[in-house]
Each structure stands twice: as C-alpha cells, then as structure tokens.
C-alpha cells in the first residue's frame, strides 16, 4: 500500500512538471522572453536619437543588443527526453481512452 502512494505521488509530480513545461512552451513564454531581450535599452535609444540628429544612416541592427545564451546541457536534454516520453505515453493513453468511449457510442 505504501509503494502505491509513493508511485502516485511521483507520477503526479512528474505530470504537473510536464504540463507546466508543455504549456509554457506552447503559450510562447520563451519567445516572449527573447522578444523582451531584443527591445531597445535606454542607451541604445539615446544613441539612435543622436544618430538621427546627426543625419547618419540608420540600421536597426546597430541598436539591438543580442544575447546568445545556450541552454544545451544534460539537465535540459533530460527534461526534453522526459517530456517527449510523457507526451508519447499520454497520447497513447488518451487515444485508447477515447477509443474505449467511442465503442460505447457506436454500439
């Protein structure tokens, strides 16, 4: 009985973690964070205004600060692998569940 409770607890923790990661990626949270990093800083705005006053040729790339942060590590890769595995498992379970429900409707 105790093993069953531990299994359920671990399963629900993994399920909640998966759902949180999935919905954050689907909702565009990471893309929005990247978009915010590309906005103009106050210093870049001042530089832009000075260039306009001086009549220089303007290029957007001169004013955008790009940060290249790589999240390619073992933890991230393990998280992705777990996420894909859970996604596949949930797809199979839901497919079987809906097929089971459909069998009641078609009979």
Secondary structure as UniProt FT lines:
FT   HELIX           2..26
FT   TURN            27..28
FT   HELIX           29..37
FT   HELIX           42..54
FT   HELIX           60..62
FT   HELIX           74..106
//
